[in-house]
Amino acid sequence: MNDIQIAQAAKLKPITEIAAAFGVPEDALSTYGKHIAKVNPVKLRDLPQKGKLILVSAITPTTAGEGKTTVSISLADGLSAIGKKSMLALREPSMGPVFGMKGGATGGGHSQVLPMENINLHFTGDFHAITSANNLLCAMVDNHIQQGNQLNIDERQVRVRRCMDMNDRQLRHIVDGLGGTGNGVPREDGFDITAASEVMASFCMASDLTDLKHRLGNIVVARDKSGKNITCAQIGAQGAMAALLRDALMPNMVQTLDHTPALIHGGPFANIAHGCNSITATSLALKLADYVVTEAGFGADLGAEKFIDIKCRASGLRPDAVVLVATIRALKHHGGVQKGEYGVENVDALKAGMTNLLAHVRNVKSVWNLPVVVAINHFVTDSPAEVKALQDAMAAEGVPCAFSDGWAKGGQGAKELAQAVADLVDHADKPELTFTYPDEMPLAEKIETIARKVYHAGSVTFSARARTLLAQLTEDGFGSYPVCIAKTQYSFSDNPKLLGAPSGFELTIRDVRLSGGAGFVVAFAGDIIAMPGLPKQPAALNIDVDNDGVISGVF
């Protein structure tokens, strides 16, 4: 059976039963049918945080696939299988990739969160609420300009962009307000995908509704004609936006195939945003479970770095351990093996590609001072010689290395990995996390420090525009903000063709954006963009629904 067939054949428990087993009363739940509920964190705010936090990241992604979400789910199920009270805290999927090329984000095989079709499509409407709040702000900015422009906004320097939860390259750069004086002021505009919007980032960084409203008010929407920043609070939109997001801010509870609870909430991309689920959901999970498995998007150079330098810095959260997901297939890809040859034994290519894994392992240990376990996401084509070569390399690094066979066997297939993680976090003091750079370091130096320490770049060049914007942001008082580097997920560098563990390369920063509500500065490296396009054969071509309402083609 394929993923959706496995999911549709599953026998789910009522979500109220799942929640009750973790001490969540029914009056803290707003149910969406029998198997989905929102959890009101206000009802549980007096509970102390007790759980151990396990951050799952991965090697640099390849077309061979790494299965990071699948391993995250199987690890939580594996912890449950060895008697641990565990819970997941994951991001919500964006419909852009679902209908595009990447597919959904609910795991695969026998390690899935369910109901997968609902989660991958509209779910509880959080993305719609975020899209609406963002576009309300855009409408109110343009309306302010139209209705007399008391704030003297420079129409050429409107910063906030509209968004939608879809891949649509046609909307990256547009001109709107055409049709005469009654239809607005003509200006250049554009759309980002919702996952890359500043409202999404602010939403995921907020600790509660009051904090969310404050963050929304801090969004810089434009500059006036004297060069001063204009914020959402000056437009007066933050209250209405927070009202739109009231219910969305409550984390969504679902379950895995093995009935482990999962809080799925927020969904920024890690290549063009900070790539972590909401602080609200992670903090809530740590109150309800003894072990919380969370995930940061793409490879550890993107997701894990941003989890630590942005999310942990702002929230006080600290991982007890990091799990790095690798597949022998993907490591051979980094060693030069082409698609179609992944299943052929090639120990030499594996060893060449292991430089990528080793670079990530050493970053976790030496840059962030965190203990690490390597999870081998098992494929039937993995040969004994390849497995031994990988295990020997990790043994030489002093890093535990364990199999995860969760795709085929669910939690039972991840017990070895779960035990390795539990042994690591149960028998050691909580590590003293170190950040990649200090708060007081200038913005350009923060970017250079990440590039050199995490990416292993030789140098960083800044476009004239990027340097001007960094200087302006520093002058405006944002110099102490952390930085979020937006770059390709397929390489440590900004060139997706540089595989393995390249070093000494030049990283190019071409543009910079302020995310004032989220509290960080985004630096765009290479040709990365905030609105993806559809591929030549989008996944939407294979998605359908029959007369009984059964959806097919979602993966």
Secondary structure as UniProt FT lines:
FT   HELIX           3..9
FT   HELIX           15..20
FT   TURN            21..23
FT   HELIX           26..28
FT   STRAND          29..31
FT   STRAND          37..39
FT   HELIX           41..44
FT   TURN            45..46
FT   STRAND          52..58
FT   TURN            63..64
FT   HELIX           68..81
FT   TURN            82..83
FT   STRAND          86..90
FT   HELIX           95..99
FT   STRAND          107..108
FT   TURN            109..110
FT   STRAND          111..114
FT   HELIX           116..120
FT   TURN            121..124
FT   HELIX           126..146
FT   TURN            147..148
FT   TURN            150..151
FT   STRAND          153..158
FT   STRAND          162..164
FT   HELIX           169..171
FT   STRAND          174..176
FT   HELIX           181..183
FT   STRAND          187..189
FT   STRAND          191..193
FT   HELIX           194..196
FT   HELIX           198..205
FT   HELIX           209..217
FT   STRAND          220..224
FT   TURN            225..226
FT   STRAND          229..231
FT   HELIX           232..235
FT   HELIX           238..245
FT   TURN            246..249
FT   STRAND          252..256
FT   TURN            257..258
FT   STRAND          261..264
FT   TURN            270..272
FT   HELIX           279..288
FT   STRAND          291..296
FT   HELIX           300..304
FT   HELIX           305..306
FT   HELIX           307..312
FT   HELIX           313..315
FT   STRAND          321..326
FT   HELIX           328..334
FT   TURN            335..336
FT   TURN            339..340
FT   TURN            342..343
FT   HELIX           347..362
FT   HELIX           363..367
FT   STRAND          372..377
FT   TURN            380..381
FT   HELIX           384..397
FT   STRAND          401..404
FT   HELIX           406..409
FT   HELIX           410..414
FT   HELIX           415..426
FT   TURN            439..440
FT   HELIX           443..453
FT   STRAND          459..462
FT   HELIX           464..475
FT   TURN            476..477
FT   TURN            479..480
FT   STRAND          483..486
FT   TURN            496..497
FT   STRAND          506..515
FT   TURN            516..519
FT   STRAND          520..525
FT   TURN            526..527
FT   HELIX           539..542
FT   STRAND          544..545
FT   TURN            547..548
FT   STRAND          551..552
//
